[in-house]
Each structure stands twice: as structure tokens, then as C-alpha cells.
């Protein structure tokens, strides 16, 4: 028996996961609409492979109504929910390198000349005479 398969035996081209799942009677049943003969979990897995995420999630929900402790159904339902909440990472990169490093809203470390609120000290002698009382005796 020949173990190699031709490209025609794989699932429908262009589908997500088409190379992962070889064309079997279940894949053909899904493609032709004869899904009533499939096992529930296998049906949900094949629906997810064909990128029918909402239908796969509904199938997992049916399985979980029968058995809440079915870990495989929970795992597959979580994967369906994760696929629905996909975030496109390209939209997050709208801010480029130039905008990051050349930010116009950066606060300067040094004050601008003439805008400081501190009193300028003119000379050390003038500042010292204000703080000390000079007596006639020298002390």
C-alpha cells in the first residue's frame, strides 16, 4: 500500500489548516454538508479547520451541555473564542520610530533662561550682608 498521498487528497486548498487534516470521509462529509454522521468533537475540530469558528463553538457548547467536565471540548471552545478575538498586530505599529524618538511633548530638564522663579544671587558679599547683622563692636 502506498503511504504517500497526492495533493488532491488533502482538504480544500485555501482553508486554514488544509495541510494539517488529510481529506478523509469526515472532511468530505463537512464539505458536502453531511455532518450528521460525525462525532461531535471531531465535527467541531473539522469546522475549526475549515475556519467556521462560530459553528465550531456552537458544537462545543452542545458537547459541554452533555458533559461539563469534557476537557477536550473546553479546550476546543477556548481556541474558538481565541480565534474570534484575534487582534491584528499591524494596527498597533502605527507609531513609527521617528515619532517615538522625536517626540515634541518631551519636558526639558533645564529651565529656559529668564523664566526661573528663584531669586538671582548677585554677589556673595551682597547676599551675606543681608543675613548677618553687623555690630559696631565687630562682633
MARNUFI-320074 format. One record per residue (C-alpha): x, y, z. Coordinates in Angstrom, 2 decimals. Layout:
<rs>
+---------+---------+---------+
|      c1 |      c2 |      c3 |
+---------+---------+---------+
|       X |       Y |       Z |
...
+---------+---------+---------+
</rs>
This chain:
<rs>
+---------+---------+---------+
|      c1 |      c2 |      c3 |
+---------+---------+---------+
|    0.00 |    0.00 |    0.00 |
|    1.38 |    3.39 |   -0.95 |
|    1.69 |    5.70 |    2.10 |
|    2.25 |    8.91 |    0.14 |
|   -0.77 |   10.99 |   -0.79 |
|   -1.23 |   13.21 |   -3.77 |
|   -2.15 |   16.87 |   -3.37 |
|   -5.74 |   16.09 |   -4.43 |
|   -6.26 |   14.00 |   -1.32 |
|   -5.71 |   16.91 |    1.06 |
|   -8.51 |   19.13 |    2.30 |
|   -9.84 |   22.04 |    0.31 |
|   -6.98 |   24.37 |   -0.66 |
|   -7.09 |   27.85 |    0.82 |
|   -8.68 |   26.72 |    4.07 |
|   -6.92 |   27.29 |    7.36 |
|   -5.39 |   24.01 |    8.41 |
|   -5.80 |   22.43 |    4.99 |
|   -2.38 |   20.81 |    5.18 |
|   -2.95 |   19.54 |    8.72 |
|   -6.03 |   17.46 |    8.07 |
|   -5.92 |   14.95 |    5.23 |
|   -9.10 |   14.54 |    3.22 |
|  -11.00 |   11.78 |    4.92 |
|  -14.62 |   10.79 |    4.80 |
|  -15.30 |   13.28 |    7.60 |
|  -13.73 |   16.17 |    5.70 |
|  -15.72 |   15.23 |    2.62 |
|  -18.85 |   14.98 |    4.79 |
|  -18.28 |   18.50 |    6.08 |
|  -17.59 |   19.87 |    2.61 |
|  -20.72 |   18.21 |    1.20 |
|  -22.94 |   19.17 |    4.15 |
|  -23.46 |   15.63 |    5.51 |
|  -22.39 |   16.44 |    9.07 |
|  -24.99 |   14.44 |   10.96 |
|  -22.85 |   11.29 |   10.82 |
|  -19.84 |   12.81 |   12.60 |
|  -18.78 |   12.63 |   16.22 |
|  -19.39 |   15.96 |   17.99 |
|  -15.81 |   16.76 |   18.96 |
|  -14.42 |   15.64 |   15.62 |
|  -17.08 |   17.69 |   13.86 |
|  -16.12 |   20.79 |   15.88 |
|  -12.44 |   20.21 |   15.14 |
|  -13.09 |   19.92 |   11.42 |
|  -15.30 |   23.03 |   11.47 |
|  -12.48 |   24.95 |   13.13 |
|  -10.08 |   23.67 |   10.48 |
|  -12.44 |   24.97 |    7.78 |
|  -12.49 |   28.37 |    9.55 |
|  -16.16 |   28.05 |   10.55 |
|  -15.41 |   29.29 |   14.03 |
|  -18.93 |   30.17 |   15.19 |
|  -20.29 |   26.79 |   14.15 |
|  -17.40 |   25.01 |   15.89 |
|  -18.07 |   27.00 |   19.07 |
|  -21.76 |   26.07 |   18.92 |
|  -20.84 |   22.41 |   18.53 |
|  -18.53 |   22.62 |   21.56 |
|  -21.33 |   24.25 |   23.56 |
|  -23.62 |   21.32 |   22.68 |
|  -20.95 |   18.90 |   23.88 |
|  -20.46 |   20.84 |   27.11 |
|  -24.20 |   20.78 |   27.83 |
|  -23.97 |   16.99 |   27.88 |
|  -20.74 |   16.79 |   29.91 |
|  -19.39 |   19.88 |   31.67 |
|  -16.14 |   18.13 |   32.58 |
|  -15.11 |   17.35 |   28.99 |
|  -11.65 |   18.94 |   28.86 |
|  -11.22 |   18.43 |   25.12 |
|  -14.44 |   20.32 |   24.42 |
|  -13.39 |   23.13 |   26.77 |
|  -10.00 |   23.35 |   25.09 |
|  -11.53 |   23.48 |   21.62 |
|  -14.13 |   26.06 |   22.69 |
|  -11.38 |   28.21 |   24.19 |
|   -9.47 |   28.00 |   20.92 |
|  -12.62 |   29.08 |   19.03 |
|  -13.09 |   32.05 |   21.36 |
|   -9.43 |   32.98 |   20.97 |
|   -9.71 |   32.86 |   17.18 |
|  -12.72 |   35.20 |   17.32 |
|  -10.82 |   37.72 |   19.47 |
|   -7.85 |   37.91 |   17.10 |
|   -6.01 |   41.25 |   17.26 |
|   -4.23 |   42.45 |   14.16 |
|   -0.72 |   43.36 |   15.29 |
|   -0.13 |   45.62 |   12.29 |
|   -2.59 |   48.18 |   13.65 |
|   -0.55 |   48.52 |   16.83 |
|    2.51 |   49.70 |   14.90 |
|    1.05 |   52.99 |   13.68 |
|    3.59 |   54.92 |   15.75 |
|    6.93 |   54.71 |   13.97 |
|   10.45 |   55.10 |   15.23 |
|   10.62 |   58.77 |   14.29 |
|    7.50 |   59.55 |   16.33 |
|    8.87 |   57.62 |   19.29 |
|   12.29 |   59.26 |   19.46 |
|   11.43 |   62.71 |   18.10 |
|    8.53 |   63.43 |   20.44 |
|    7.59 |   67.12 |   20.60 |
|    5.98 |   66.78 |   24.01 |
|    9.17 |   65.98 |   25.91 |
|    9.79 |   68.10 |   29.01 |
|   13.21 |   69.70 |   29.13 |
|   15.45 |   69.01 |   32.12 |
|   16.76 |   72.59 |   32.27 |
|   14.70 |   75.74 |   32.68 |
|   14.73 |   78.31 |   29.92 |
|   16.82 |   81.38 |   30.68 |
|   14.88 |   84.20 |   32.32 |
|   11.90 |   82.04 |   33.31 |
|   13.13 |   80.75 |   36.67 |
|   11.15 |   81.75 |   39.76 |
|   14.22 |   81.58 |   42.02 |
|   15.76 |   84.90 |   43.14 |
|   19.05 |   85.53 |   41.41 |
|   22.05 |   85.95 |   43.69 |
|   24.07 |   88.95 |   42.57 |
|   27.21 |   88.65 |   44.70 |
|   28.30 |   86.72 |   47.71 |
|   29.08 |   89.94 |   49.59 |
|   25.63 |   91.39 |   48.97 |
|   23.87 |   88.22 |   49.98 |
|   25.95 |   87.87 |   53.16 |
|   25.22 |   91.44 |   54.30 |
|   21.51 |   90.78 |   54.25 |
|   21.68 |   87.78 |   56.54 |
|   24.06 |   88.97 |   59.20 |
|   23.69 |   91.96 |   61.48 |
|   26.88 |   93.98 |   61.62 |
|   27.60 |   95.39 |   65.07 |
|   29.80 |   98.40 |   65.80 |
|   31.90 |   96.37 |   68.13 |
|   32.80 |   93.97 |   65.35 |
|   31.02 |   91.03 |   66.86 |
+---------+---------+---------+
</rs>
